[in-house]
């Protein structure tokens, strides 16, 4: 029952792996020590039981059982609290929860996240709470609540309080209001909570409750048990950090970075920069200027990414860390002055005064939350020692530290507020996924610190070239040539369309003709979704469809203002004919294809060779002595011999079949093959007795590792598939590029001498490309475009989302964007060029499989309707030679593999 509820919550809340692992550990704790759910229990006995389950658990450190879940910043601790509460309510009927916040900012944030119909509502997806959501009681409204014993059995209540509301050590020696008598309860609200039989305490940023007063206040609440969440599971002391002793889940920053849940931090400097050659003031100004350079480039890259992917625009900002309030005021004056980039940032800088404290400080940090809004003008925030919890912004991309601090402090404190990802996960675009720390004068020191064995992370390095005239970036949107040929968009410059200027002379020049042409385009686009009437774009030229479009446009014109047509109405039928002719001639039909499995679905795993390079388990017959260097305490690790299996492989196979997605009856042969590989590996460095000892004591660990590798080789097949073509052709999407603002558009045939800069350039001068401008990732791509210009009938580089082809990337689906689409006399080609060394890369192969399957369905559809078959070409970069003809590359066609299932 509890396992089903756990899986239900995992799926409904879409928990990330570390969140799901944390929920599993809570279930494990309650399964092992069900006494935690009762007030009448021996806390010491519960501790001993759980210590056997969690090797890192030493003490509860409170008067009640309390377990700490240490998750890195940005992983999602608030969502995990929601999962904990949902699980405890649905699995055990617990109705009363007390969520503790360390400060006013987090307190307000938690109230928002636990309130229905808010953007980050933690229970979104839990159907049981949709009709009857939990009642949220706060430190501000608890006195207005009417709570009786009848409510205890019928509703779930979440109390959210700031620690200051319950801490008895307040100014003036007065008790806090929560501890004062309320007639309606016959007691104080605090005592009412403390007497509840099922109160569970959740502590956000629990490292903030380790002071004596906070500990006593929490103990007085007398909860069933506590669940602590923090990114820093230690208490600072004058000598060294003191680690928590009740951690059962540790997911540090290094793992969060490896798993892609946070931005990748990078340290930035100028090439060959020597701080000794500059005064401190000059170093400071250079760092600020270079920070702004990064900030402006990041701003453009984020705009391009949003346009290309159809997602919300993220407005980045830069954080400047000042020495003190005087220094902060000086920086504010400089950054908003005309002397700094011509006054560009006047009115766009906020100074956060670190001299404020208490409530004023909390309110000041809360105001910073507005920095995420695209409509809010702030682009630079000046901080003075204000990097504390509660500032959960996702759009901090550049940090300029200007105050003295050791390298480790710079790394661990400076980046903490900037690690959160704006889109919830990494995008694969480095600039969108990277946090920049500008540290010219501390560059090597920070690198050395990050490379130490105990460092929490590994930093990327970014070397800035000296500021140049061509470094300013712009975000460029390029529509297909159809609109410019019809006169519906600006005509490309002469340089862009060299050798093909006539084709870009606008067909329509009057505003009336253009208005009609736009309506024709809109009407024609509606036929995309009518494959029965218009299986291809050629159908738009049929007389019956031309007549229907003409009548539709005429009806729309009746409602337009009379002044648009000063003279007589233009010949609508003629405009329809010319517009659709351009549309058909300047496109390549791309159908919208979905493949739906039907019939009986079967699943399994492809055979593979285990990767055992990281598995060198050792027998545990001898006791292992563990000496804590901080406390001088000693403990030991030993294990007892378990169930003896008939053959070595059985230890692993019997553990593997516990996974829900493994069916022994259909996968037995593979399971014993993989188990045999592992047994042979163990025997390669252990004796037979030692190998059996490892298999016995580590069977579940080994099974988890094998299962993880099996998931990479998972397959799913149906008895047959239904192919649905929802659109016979699709409008060409606009392309979005980031390019150098001062770089002229180059002719595609021009040789590029500095090939490292090709990604910053735009190319034109096309005769057969369906877009007036294109951008290339490499000179190989440019040279292949030259071949297409010579040998293809028409071609283009598709924008993201044009095909909607998806492939498996890890455990997620990713969209594939091919390099080229080209139409020849006999075929339509989808082309990908890759470095020779990447041809067998797993991702490249996954993309190729998805594209090949798509081309098979597209070819069947096209041939059925009198079109040309699609083919997929995967070409190594060193094969691209302008001396070759396009037909020479057909030998690189990837054939459809029937074994893939479709």
Secondary structure, 3 states (H helix, E strand, C coil): CHHHHHHHHHHHCCCCHHHHHHHHHHHHHHHHCHHHHCCCCCHHHHHHHHHHHCCCCCCCCCCCCEEEEEECCCCCHHHHHHHHHHHHHHHHCCCEEEEEECCHHHHHHHHHHCCCCCCCCCCCCCCHHHHCCCEEEECCCHHHCCCCHHHHHHCCEEEEEEHHHCCCCCHHHCCCHHHCEECCCCEEHHHHHHCCCCEEEEEECHHHHCCHHHHHHHHHCCCCEEEEEECCCEECCCCCCEECCCEEEEECHHHHHHCCCCCEEEEEEECCCCHHHCCHHHHHHHHHHHHHHHHHHHHHHHHHHHHHHCCCCCCCEEEEECCCHHHHHHHHHHHCCCCCHHHCCCCCEEECCCCCCHHHHHHHHHHHHHHHCCCCCCCEEEECCCCCCCCCCCCEEEEEECCCCCHHHHHHHHCHHHCCCCCCCCCCCCCCCEEEEECHHHHHHHHHHHCCCCCCCCCEEEEECCCCCCCCEEEEEECEHHHHHHCCCCCCCCCCCCCCHHHHCCCCCCHHHHHHHHHHHHHHHHHHHCCCCCCCHHHHHCHHHHHHHHHHHHHHHCCCCHHHCCCCCCCHHHHHHHHHHHHHHCCCCCCEEEEEEEEEEEEEECCCCCCCCCCCCCCCCCCEEEECCCCCCEEEECCCCCCCCCCHHHHHHHHHCCCCCCCHHHHHHHHHHHHHHHHHHHHHHCCHHHHHHHHHHCHHHHHHHHHHHHHCCEEEEEEEEEEEEEECCCCCCCEEEEEECCCCCEECCCCCCCHHHHHHCCEECCCCECECCECCCCHHHHHHHHHHHHHCCEEECCCCCCCCEEEEECCEEEEECCCEEEECCCEEEEEEEECHHHCCCHHHHHHHHHHHHHHHHHHHHHHHCCCCEEEEEEEEHHHCCCCCCHHHHHHHECCCCHHHCC
